[in-house]
Amino acid sequence: MVYEDRYCSRCTNWKDLGDGRGFGCPIWDMHFVHNGTQEEQIKLILESFIPTKDNGFPDKCVMFNRTEDEIEGQLHFGDKKEGSNG
């Protein structure tokens, strides 16, 4: 669940239906179903969407798209916080 917390739950492609029917996205579903396969073609497809870093851990999904809430909550370089003199 660490990967989901770090990336998936912050992505616009992540769907939580909230009615018990499920959650996820097509990329996560594909990884969930096929992770651990020995078929090279499938391994290459999985790797193309969620690449593995040099340290062996998964990197950010290429389809990752931050949610509006997260974007609005961040300051951009050069922005000032309200009430700051900086």
N, C-alpha and C positions, 0 to 999 in steps of 0.2 A: 504493500500500500504506500510505501514511501514515494515511489515514482508517480503514482496517481496524485498524491498530495502535492508533490513538487510541480508537476506539469499538467496532468489531465484535468484536475479540478479547477485550474486557472485558465482553461482553454475554452474558446467559444464553440469548439466542435464537440465538447463533452456534454452529453445529455443525461439528465437525471429526471426521469419521467415522474418520480415522486408518487407513483401509484402502485408500486410493487412489481411493475412490468420490467424493470431493469434500468440500466444506465450504461454509459460508455460511448464509444465511437467506433467506426469501422476499423480503424487502425488498431485500437486496443483489442477489439474482438478478434482480429486476425492474429495478433500476438498471443492472445489467450488460448486460442484453438490450436495454433500451429507451433508454439514455442517448444523447443526440444526436438523438433523433427530432424531427421538425418538427410532429407532430400535437399540437395544443394540449391536447386532453383527456388524453393520456398524460403530457405535460409537467406538467400540473396535479396528476395523481395522484402522479408521482414527487416533485414539490415538496412535496406534503402529507406525505410520509413523511420525507424528508430535505430540509428547507428550506435555502435559500441565504441566508447572512448578507448584510448590506449591503456587505461587502467582496468579495463574489463567491465566497467559499469555502463549502463545505457545513457546515451546523450539525449538531448531534447528532440522530440519528434519533429520531423520536417513540416508537419501540418500544424504545429503549435501556433495558435493565434490567441494572444492574451485577451481576456474579457475586458469590456469597457470599464467595469468597476475597478479593475486593477490599474488600467491606464490612467483613469481619472485620479487615482490615489497617489500617483507618483509625480514628483516634480521633474521637470525637464532641465537640462543643463542651462544655467543662467536664470532660471525662475526664482522668485523669492516667495517665501512663506508669508501669508498674511500677517501683518503686525511686526515683521522683522525689518531691521534697518540695514540688512546686508545687501 
